[in-house]
Amino acid sequence: ILSPGTPGVGKTTLGKELASRAGLSYVNVGDLAKEGELYEGFDEEYDCPILDEDRVIDELEDRMSEGGVIVDYHGCDFFPERWFHIVFVLRTENSFLYDRLESRGYTGKKLQDNIQCEIFQTLYEEAVLSYKKEIVHQLPSNTPEDLERNLDQIVQWIEQWMKDNN
């Protein structure tokens, strides 16, 4: 399962809770990169490290071939298509997203660009271009009720997938 989306939409909250409920493993690519120093530089403009995508793929390959993994990262176009059976792109209304990003210390261009990314559905479009359209789904992620609904829906999908593929 891949869960891409703009920073602040709730990928980590959803991924950790889903892994717990469904007995799957959870990988936050940002944390993985930090632990393994999987970077190829630093972006001064956005004040953040630049991910070394090839090293991330190498690091995850064995885990992904075993299956049962939820991957959380904002981008998705560099992951091999064969890794995922389904992609859930989380979407958040701008008023909620703005407050979440601001509370994380995002300001200026970094804040504005992330809000625009969400407005223009950039990461949803990236997912549709990177994977078969029929496996890419958008889920609203504004409230705790949305989170519960999304968790229930994804757990049902996992249960059905297990029946169909075991």
Secondary structure, DSSP 8 states (H G I E B T S, - for coil): -EE--STTSSHHHHHHHHHHHHT-EEEEHHHHHHHHT-EEEEETTTTEEEE-HHHHHHHHHHHHHH--EEEE-S--TTS-GGG-S-EEEEE--HHHHHHHHHHTT--HHHHHHHHHHHHTTHHHHHHHHHS-GGGEEEEE-SSHHHHHHHHHHHHHHHHHHHHHH-
